[in-house]
């Protein structure tokens, strides 16, 4: 596996799906850039852009990352 960070600033669809799975596995966000061979700021930016708010039955809000919504 190539461990050099890629120069692109956006993730492709496969990497977004991998990010979604890694977050659901409760992996630390600081470890994900190493696995995806991306810069830490790219991962944090993608997570912030992909946050979706869900309203529960008691009207509380749940926020989570979704690759596609």
Kinemage of the C-alpha trace (Angstrom):
@kinemage 1
@onewidth
@group {chain A} dominant
@subgroup {mainchain}
@vectorlist {calphas} color= white
{ca unk a 1} P 0.000 0.000 0.000
{ca unk a 2} L 1.289 3.442 -0.880
{ca unk a 3} L 1.639 5.547 2.277
{ca unk a 4} L 2.438 8.884 0.644
{ca unk a 5} L -0.394 11.420 0.960
{ca unk a 6} L -2.249 12.231 -2.249
{ca unk a 7} L -2.274 15.810 -3.479
{ca unk a 8} L -6.005 15.930 -4.274
{ca unk a 9} L -8.098 17.890 -1.802
{ca unk a 10} L -11.333 15.936 -2.256
{ca unk a 11} L -12.185 12.292 -1.710
{ca unk a 12} L -13.573 10.116 -4.455
{ca unk a 13} L -16.753 8.110 -3.905
{ca unk a 14} L -14.931 4.945 -2.850
{ca unk a 15} L -12.922 6.848 -0.242
{ca unk a 16} L -16.099 8.483 1.071
{ca unk a 17} L -17.657 5.058 1.563
{ca unk a 18} L -14.511 3.830 3.319
{ca unk a 19} L -14.596 6.897 5.568
{ca unk a 20} L -18.236 6.199 6.412
{ca unk a 21} L -17.415 2.596 7.353
{ca unk a 22} L -14.353 3.552 9.410
{ca unk a 23} L -16.364 6.114 11.379
{ca unk a 24} L -19.114 3.565 12.040
{ca unk a 25} L -16.421 1.184 13.323
{ca unk a 26} L -15.652 3.869 15.962
{ca unk a 27} L -12.103 4.311 14.684
{ca unk a 28} L -10.317 7.440 15.893
{ca unk a 29} L -10.459 10.278 13.380
{ca unk a 30} L -6.715 10.824 13.844
{ca unk a 31} L -6.011 7.278 12.531
{ca unk a 32} L -8.186 7.499 9.410
{ca unk a 33} L -5.836 9.712 7.312
{ca unk a 34} L -3.109 7.084 7.622
{ca unk a 35} L -5.427 4.351 6.367
{ca unk a 36} L -6.771 6.393 3.450
{ca unk a 37} L -3.355 7.942 2.624
{ca unk a 38} L -4.815 11.439 2.824
{ca unk a 39} L -3.964 14.593 4.709
{ca unk a 40} L -5.610 15.082 8.093
{ca unk a 41} L -7.246 18.359 7.037
{ca unk a 42} L -8.855 16.672 4.008
{ca unk a 43} L -10.492 14.057 6.240
{ca unk a 44} L -11.743 16.640 8.749
{ca unk a 45} L -13.123 18.813 5.933
{ca unk a 46} L -14.965 15.867 4.389
{ca unk a 47} L -16.453 14.883 7.747
{ca unk a 48} L -17.673 18.443 8.376
{ca unk a 49} L -19.233 18.657 4.908
{ca unk a 50} L -20.908 15.261 5.217
{ca unk a 51} L -22.593 15.756 8.608
{ca unk a 52} L -26.329 15.103 8.425
{ca unk a 53} L -28.815 15.945 11.189
{ca unk a 54} L -31.504 13.415 12.032
{ca unk a 55} L -34.493 14.198 14.199
{ca unk a 56} L -35.391 11.444 16.667
{ca unk a 57} L -38.928 10.713 17.872
{ca unk a 58} L -38.344 12.787 21.012
{ca unk a 59} L -37.268 15.730 18.789
{ca unk a 60} L -33.638 15.528 19.843
{ca unk a 61} L -31.082 15.915 17.052
{ca unk a 62} L -28.556 13.245 16.131
{ca unk a 63} L -25.603 14.247 13.923
{ca unk a 64} L -23.617 11.696 11.944
{ca unk a 65} L -21.511 11.460 8.819
{ca unk a 66} L -23.086 9.973 5.701
{ca unk a 67} L -21.139 9.389 2.490
{ca unk a 68} L -24.294 9.758 0.416
{ca unk a 69} L -27.494 11.336 1.549
